[in-house]
Amino acid sequence: LSFPSGLTHESHKKDVEQVYLRCSEGSIEWMYPTGALIVNLRPNTSPASYKHLTVCIKPFKDSAGANIYLEKTGELKLLVRDGDRSPSKVYCFGYDQGGLFIEATPQQDISRKITGFQYELMSKGIASDLHTVSAPCRPCSDTEVLLAVCTSDFVIRGSIQDVTNEAEEQESIIHVGVNKLYRQKNKVFQLTGESGNWRGQIKTLLECGVKPGDGDFLFTGRMHFGEARLGCAPRFKDFQRMYKEAKDKGLNPCEIGPD
């Protein structure tokens, strides 16, 4: 969603505009911001479910010209300060904590300024999976792996071809060669080259210390702002074992066919 240039109503620098968004994900772009915007997220779900939602925003890399606040009943809490250049930083809050108040900052010149960010609404359970603070790199239990197979946005069998570490963003990019694609929500994993091999990239935290290695893994995870984020990733032979044990006991939560 883009807004017209603030230069078109220079005499209304104190104006506050209300915006209502129905989509569960999208982006906002405000050129030459003046005055303020109140962004109301109104997803097409039952209001009773709102308390179970988390809102996440990811500012554009060159976003500038306004401060972004969390607002509730007239009280403001600063989320993103104008000029904050934290790369790829994501800010999350409970839907019931308030809405977004975007206030233009005074400018000394008329140089090009665009305030913008992506946003996503998700269930609190999914958000905590993506932004867990405690032991983010710990291995998943058998139960967690089997559940991840059923609920993840992507599930693949593959190998680690290479790992690129991005120190500034505190992230690692895992370059994956895909041997079998069970599921993907977006087309992150695609056929490449004349050989017809499936490949893709998965992001995880730098502190997890992922390195290239031999053998196949079962990669699971979720899509977040258009990127694949790593969830549970056991060695494939370990997944086969736990899947068979659960199936023999009638406890596997869903069928996937691990061979």
C-alpha positions as CSV (number, residue, x, y, z in Angstrom):
1,L,0.0,0.0,0.0
2,S,1.6,3.3,-1.1
3,F,0.6,6.8,0.0
4,P,0.9,9.9,-2.0
5,S,3.7,12.4,-1.4
6,G,3.5,14.6,1.6
7,L,4.6,17.5,-0.6
8,T,1.1,17.5,-2.1
9,H,-0.4,18.8,1.2
10,E,2.5,20.8,2.7
11,S,0.1,23.1,4.5
12,H,-1.3,20.1,6.5
13,K,1.7,19.0,8.4
14,K,-0.4,18.3,11.5
15,D,-2.9,16.1,9.7
16,V,-3.4,12.6,11.1
17,E,-4.8,10.0,8.6
18,Q,-6.5,6.7,9.5
19,V,-5.7,3.6,7.4
20,Y,-7.4,0.3,7.7
21,L,-5.8,-2.8,6.3
22,R,-7.6,-6.2,5.8
23,C,-4.7,-8.3,4.6
24,S,-2.8,-10.6,6.9
25,E,0.5,-9.5,5.3
26,G,1.7,-6.7,3.0
27,S,3.7,-3.5,3.0
28,I,3.3,0.2,3.5
29,E,5.2,2.9,1.7
30,W,4.9,6.6,2.6
31,M,6.7,9.1,0.4
32,Y,7.8,12.5,1.8
33,P,6.0,11.8,5.0
34,T,4.3,14.8,6.8
35,G,1.9,14.7,9.7
36,A,1.0,11.2,10.9
37,L,-0.7,7.9,10.0
38,I,-2.6,5.6,12.3
39,V,-2.5,2.1,10.8
40,N,-5.3,-0.2,11.9
41,L,-4.9,-3.9,11.1
42,R,-8.3,-5.5,10.7
43,P,-7.8,-9.0,9.4
44,N,-10.8,-10.9,8.0
45,T,-11.0,-13.2,11.0
46,S,-13.3,-13.3,14.0
47,P,-12.5,-10.5,16.5
48,A,-12.4,-13.2,19.2
49,S,-9.2,-14.5,17.6
50,Y,-7.4,-11.1,17.7
51,K,-6.0,-11.9,21.1
52,H,-4.1,-14.8,19.7
53,L,-2.4,-12.8,17.0
54,T,1.1,-11.3,16.8
55,V,2.0,-8.5,14.5
56,C,5.6,-8.2,13.1
57,I,7.0,-5.4,11.1
58,K,10.3,-5.3,9.1
59,P,11.4,-1.8,8.0
60,F,12.7,-1.3,4.6
61,K,16.5,-1.0,4.5
62,D,16.5,2.7,3.6
63,S,13.3,3.7,5.4
64,A,13.5,7.3,6.7
65,G,11.5,10.3,7.5
66,A,9.3,9.1,10.4
67,N,9.2,7.4,13.8
68,I,7.0,4.3,14.2
69,Y,5.2,3.9,17.5
70,L,3.0,1.3,19.1
71,E,-0.1,3.2,20.2
72,K,-2.9,2.2,22.7
73,T,-5.4,4.5,24.2
74,G,-3.3,7.6,23.5
75,E,0.0,6.2,24.9
76,L,2.9,5.8,22.6
77,K,5.8,3.4,22.7
78,L,8.7,3.9,20.3
79,L,9.3,0.8,18.1
80,V,11.5,2.2,15.3
81,R,13.4,5.5,15.5
82,D,13.8,7.5,12.3
83,G,17.3,6.7,10.9
84,D,17.6,3.3,12.7
85,R,19.6,1.2,10.3
86,S,19.5,-2.1,12.1
87,P,19.6,-4.5,9.1
88,S,16.8,-7.0,8.7
89,K,15.6,-6.3,12.3
90,V,12.0,-7.4,12.9
91,Y,9.8,-5.9,15.6
92,C,6.9,-8.0,17.0
93,F,4.1,-7.3,19.4
94,G,0.8,-8.8,20.4
95,Y,-2.2,-7.6,18.4
96,D,-4.0,-6.5,21.6
97,Q,-1.0,-4.3,22.6
98,G,-2.2,-1.6,20.3
99,G,-1.9,-0.3,16.7
100,L,0.8,1.5,14.7
101,F,1.2,5.3,14.9
102,I,3.7,6.6,12.2
103,E,4.7,10.2,12.8
104,A,6.8,12.2,10.4
105,T,9.9,13.8,11.8
106,P,10.8,17.5,11.0
107,Q,13.0,17.7,7.9
108,Q,15.5,20.5,7.2
109,D,15.5,19.8,3.4
110,I,13.2,18.3,0.8
111,S,15.5,15.4,-0.1
112,R,13.7,12.2,-1.0
113,K,12.4,10.4,2.1
114,I,10.3,7.2,2.1
115,T,9.1,5.5,5.3
116,G,8.2,1.9,4.6
117,F,8.0,-1.5,6.1
118,Q,6.6,-5.0,5.6
119,Y,4.1,-6.4,8.0
120,E,2.8,-9.9,8.9
121,L,0.1,-11.2,11.2
122,M,0.5,-14.6,12.6
123,S,-0.6,-16.8,15.5
124,K,1.4,-16.3,18.7
125,G,2.6,-19.8,18.6
126,I,4.2,-19.4,15.2
127,A,5.7,-16.0,16.2
128,S,7.3,-17.5,19.3
129,D,8.8,-20.3,17.1
130,L,10.4,-17.7,14.8
131,H,11.6,-15.3,17.5
132,T,12.3,-17.6,20.5
133,V,14.8,-16.1,22.9
134,S,15.6,-19.2,25.0
135,A,17.9,-21.8,23.4
136,P,17.1,-20.9,19.8
137,C,19.6,-23.5,18.4
138,R,18.7,-26.5,20.5
139,P,17.9,-29.8,18.7
140,C,14.2,-30.6,18.4
141,S,12.7,-33.5,20.3
142,D,11.1,-36.4,18.4
143,T,7.7,-35.1,19.1
144,E,8.6,-31.6,17.9
145,V,10.1,-33.0,14.6
146,L,7.0,-35.0,13.9
147,L,4.7,-32.1,14.6
148,A,6.9,-29.8,12.4
149,V,6.5,-32.2,9.5
150,C,2.7,-31.7,9.7
151,T,2.6,-27.9,10.3
152,S,5.7,-26.3,8.6
153,D,5.5,-24.1,5.5
154,F,8.2,-26.2,3.9
155,V,9.4,-29.8,4.4
156,I,12.3,-31.1,2.3
157,R,14.9,-33.8,2.3
158,G,18.3,-32.3,1.2
159,S,21.9,-31.7,1.9
160,I,23.9,-28.6,2.9
161,Q,25.9,-27.4,-0.2
162,D,27.3,-24.3,1.4
163,V,26.8,-21.8,4.2
164,T,27.1,-18.0,3.9
165,N,27.5,-16.1,7.1
166,E,26.3,-12.5,7.3
167,A,27.9,-11.1,10.4
168,E,26.2,-7.7,10.1
169,E,22.8,-9.3,10.1
170,Q,23.8,-12.0,12.6
171,E,22.4,-14.7,10.2
172,S,23.6,-17.6,8.2
173,I,22.2,-18.6,4.8
174,I,22.1,-22.3,4.2
175,H,22.4,-23.3,0.5
176,V,20.4,-26.5,0.2
177,G,20.4,-29.1,-2.5
178,V,17.0,-30.8,-2.5
179,N,16.6,-34.5,-2.9
180,K,12.9,-34.7,-2.2
181,L,10.3,-31.9,-1.9
182,Y,7.5,-32.9,0.4
183,R,5.9,-29.4,0.7
184,Q,6.5,-25.7,0.2
185,K,4.2,-22.8,0.7
186,N,6.1,-20.4,-1.6
187,K,8.4,-21.2,-4.4
188,V,11.6,-20.9,-2.4
189,F,13.0,-24.2,-3.7
190,Q,13.2,-24.3,-7.5
191,L,14.7,-26.2,-10.4
192,T,18.0,-24.7,-11.5
193,G,20.2,-25.2,-14.5
194,E,20.1,-27.9,-17.2
195,S,20.7,-30.6,-14.7
196,G,17.2,-30.1,-13.3
197,N,18.4,-30.1,-9.6
198,W,16.2,-28.4,-7.0
199,R,17.9,-25.8,-4.9
200,G,17.0,-23.1,-2.4
201,Q,18.2,-21.1,0.6
202,I,17.2,-21.2,4.3
203,K,18.1,-18.6,6.9
204,T,18.9,-19.2,10.5
205,L,20.8,-17.5,13.3
206,L,24.5,-17.0,13.0
207,E,25.0,-18.2,16.6
208,C,23.7,-21.7,15.6
209,G,27.0,-22.3,13.8
210,V,25.7,-24.2,10.8
211,K,28.4,-25.6,8.7
212,P,28.5,-27.6,5.4
213,G,28.6,-31.4,5.9
214,D,27.9,-34.8,4.4
215,G,24.6,-36.6,4.6
216,D,20.9,-35.7,4.2
217,F,18.8,-33.7,6.6
218,L,15.0,-33.2,6.9
219,F,14.6,-29.4,6.7
220,T,11.5,-27.9,8.1
221,G,10.5,-24.3,8.8
222,R,8.3,-21.3,8.1
223,M,8.1,-18.5,5.6
224,H,8.7,-15.1,7.2
225,F,8.7,-11.9,5.1
226,G,9.3,-14.0,2.0
227,E,12.2,-15.9,3.4
228,A,12.5,-19.5,4.5
229,R,13.4,-19.7,8.2
230,L,14.8,-22.9,9.6
231,G,12.8,-24.9,12.2
232,C,13.6,-28.5,13.0
233,A,16.3,-30.1,10.9
234,P,17.3,-33.6,12.1
235,R,19.5,-35.9,10.1
236,F,17.3,-37.8,7.7
237,K,18.2,-41.2,9.1
238,D,17.1,-40.0,12.5
239,F,13.8,-38.8,11.1
240,Q,13.2,-42.1,9.5
241,R,13.8,-43.9,12.8
242,M,11.4,-41.6,14.8
243,Y,8.8,-41.6,12.1
244,K,8.8,-45.5,12.0
245,E,8.6,-45.7,15.8
246,A,5.7,-43.3,15.9
247,K,3.9,-45.1,13.0
248,D,4.3,-48.5,14.6
249,K,2.7,-47.1,17.8
250,G,0.0,-45.3,15.9
251,L,1.3,-41.9,17.2
252,N,2.5,-40.1,14.2
253,P,0.3,-37.0,13.7
254,C,0.3,-37.1,9.9
255,E,1.5,-39.2,7.0
256,I,4.3,-38.0,4.8
257,G,6.1,-41.1,3.4
258,P,9.7,-40.6,4.6
259,D,11.4,-42.9,2.1
